[in-house]
Amino acid sequence: MAAEEEFPPVIELNVGGAHHTTSLRTLRKYEDSMLAAMFSGRHHLTKDKEGRYFVDRNGTYFGYILDFLRSEDLPPAELSPEIFKEARYFGLDELCNLLRDVPPLFGEHTGRQEFIARLPEYQENVEKLVQTARESAVAARESKAVVCVYKADSNLDADNLHTCRYQWCASFGPWNATPGINDLLDSITVDLKDRRYNVEYARKGECGIQLGELSWQSCPKQFYEFTFKWW
């Protein structure tokens, strides 16, 4: 059985090319974290040519990880999503829990994701939107795809009662939550931009067709056109 590696009290690190110096005690602060396990002596760690322990992660973000380990300082709010990913990778549950309460992560996890969960087949429809845009992108600088959106309180089954005036690739709604149509469209845009798509949307029109013979009822469906810019 191999002997456990012994570490000096001061540790020199190369994290993704950025050099950091910290104490062994700091790295072992949370016993259940990956960092504590890495520097427990039970695992072989790679060193660079200067003898620094090499960690293949983002070196800039790691500085904020060390700040938290040293004095529980939190990163700037705008960097919270990136630091959250690093904290989760290193198994720092304490930091992850604190970041979840800080905007914009608080809004993302307790607001937007909860809203998305109430939308039927949201992710599937986003994929349909992307697929349609990509299929029409050949030899084109941009491509367009139309989505149908309706937040209706009625029991109208508009898909079966008539043919709407616009053709669409994906249909979002109805949903039972406070956010409105613009909130939904912004949510779709956030997800697309997270996947590195350059997109804009604009209102195309509404169906508004009168339905039924005995009572007046209009189709609540609205249509928005997403423009994907490829170059």
N, C-alpha and C positions, 0 to 999 in steps of 0.2 A: 504494500500500500504506500503510495507516494506521500511524502511529508507535506504538510500544509505550508504554503508560502508565507514568509514573514515580510511585513511591510514596515517601512520607516514611518515615523510620526508625521512627516511632511511628505505629501504626495505630489509629484509632477505629472501632469496630465497633458495629453495631446488629444483634444476632442475635435475631430473633423478638421484638423489643421490649426486650430486655435489652442494656445497654450494656457493652462490654468494651474495655479498652485493652491493647494488647500491641505487641510489636515486629515489624517486617517480618521480621526474622531468625527469630523464633519460628514465624511462619506458614509460612515456607519451609524449615523444619527438615528435613522429609522430601521430597526432590525429586520422588518419584513420587506424592505425595498430591494430592488434589483441591485442598486448601488452597494448596499450593505453586503449582499451576497457576493458581488463581484470582488469586493475587497475583504472577504472573510478569510481568504487563504485557501479555500477549498477548490478554486478554479484557476486555470492557467490564463494569464492575461498577456496579450501581445504588447510588445514595446516597440517604439520607433527607434531610429538609429542613434538618437541622443539618450536613449534609456528611459524616455517618458512612457507612461502607460497609455496605450492608444484606445480610444473609444470612438467608434464610427458613427457619430451623431453630429448635429449642428452645434458648432462651437460657440456661436454667438448666443444662442438660446440657453446653452448650458451655463453661461454666466448667471442667468436669472435663477436657474436651479440651485446653484451654489449660494446665491443671495438668500434664498428661502431656507436652505439648510443651515446657514450661519445665523441668521437673525429673523427668519420667518417673514422677510420682506416679500411683497407680491410684485409681479411685473406690471408695467403700464397696461391699462385696460385694453388698448388696441392690440397688444401682443398676446392677450389671454388665450385665444384659440391655439396659437402656435405653441405656447408654453404648456398648455394643457396636454397636447399630444406628446411632448417630451416627458412631462411628469407621469403620464400614463405609461409610457415606454419604460421609465425607470422604476415603476411601481410605487410612486410616491402618492399614496391615496390621500394623505393629509393635504397636500397641495392641490390635488384634483378637486377635493371637496370644497376647498376655499374658493377656487377659481370658478366653480359652478355657480357661486353666489354673486359673481362679479359680472357686470355687463361687459361684452355682449353675450357671454356664455349663458348668463341667467335667462336672457330673452330667448336665446336659441333653444335651450333645453326645456324651459318651462312654458314658453310661449309658442314659438314657431313649430317645434317638433310635436307639441301637444295638438296644435291646430292641424298639422299634416296627418296625424293619426286619425283625425275625424273625417278626413277626406277619402272617399272610396277610391281605391286603386290609384293613389296619387303617383307613386313611383313608376308604376306601369305606364301611366299616361305621359309622364316626363320622358320615358324611354321612347314612346311612340313619336313624340314631338321631335326628339333628336334624330331618330331614324328617318323620319320624313324629310327633315332639313338636310341630312347628309345625302340622301338619295337624289336630291335635286341640286346638289352642289357641284356636279361635274362641270369643269370648264367655266365656272361662274365665280364671280367675286363675292356674291352673297346669295343666300337662298331664303325662302319664306315658307312658313307653315302656319296654318290657322288652327286655333283651338277654340272649343266651345266652352263657355263658362256660364253657369247659372246657380245663383243662390235663391232657391224658391221655397216659400213656406207652404205652397199648395201641394197637392198630390198629383200634379200634372205629369203624365208620362208622355212627354213631348216627342220622344223617339218613335213611339208607336202611333201617335195620333196623326202625324203629318210629316212631310219632308221640309226641313228648314231651308231657308233661302241661300245659306252658305254651306259649302262643304268643309269639313274639318278633319284633322288627323287624330285628335284626342279630345275627350270631354271631361271637364272637371266640375263636379257638383252633382246634386245639391249637397250642402253640408249644414250641420247644426253647431255653429260656433259664432262668436262675436265678429271676428275679422271679416271684412268685406272683399269684394272682387279685386280691388287694387292690392289688398294685402296678399291675396292668393297669387296674383301675377308677380308681385315683388318676390314672393317666396320661390316661385318657379325660376325667376331670374337669378336669385341667390344660388340656387342649386346648379344652374347651368354655368354660372361664372366660376363656381368652385371647381367645375370640371374643365375650366379654361376656355369655355365658349364665349365669344364676343357677341352679345345679343342685345336687342332692343325690342320693345313691343309697342303696338299702337292699336287703338280701337278700330275695328273694321265695320261694325254695325250690330244691329240686333235683329232677331227674327220678328217678333211683334205681331205675328199673324193671328187673326181672330179665329178662335176654335169653338166648335160646338154650335148646335142649331137652336137649342132652347135657352142657353145662357151665354153671355159674352165672356170670353176668356182669352187672354193673349198669351202667346208663348214667351216665357221669361228668358229664353236663351240669348246670351250676348256672345259676340265673336271678336277675338283679338288675333292680330297677326304678329308673329314673332319673326324678326329678321336676324339671321345668322350671318355675320361678316367673317369671311374666311381669309381674306388678305387685303 
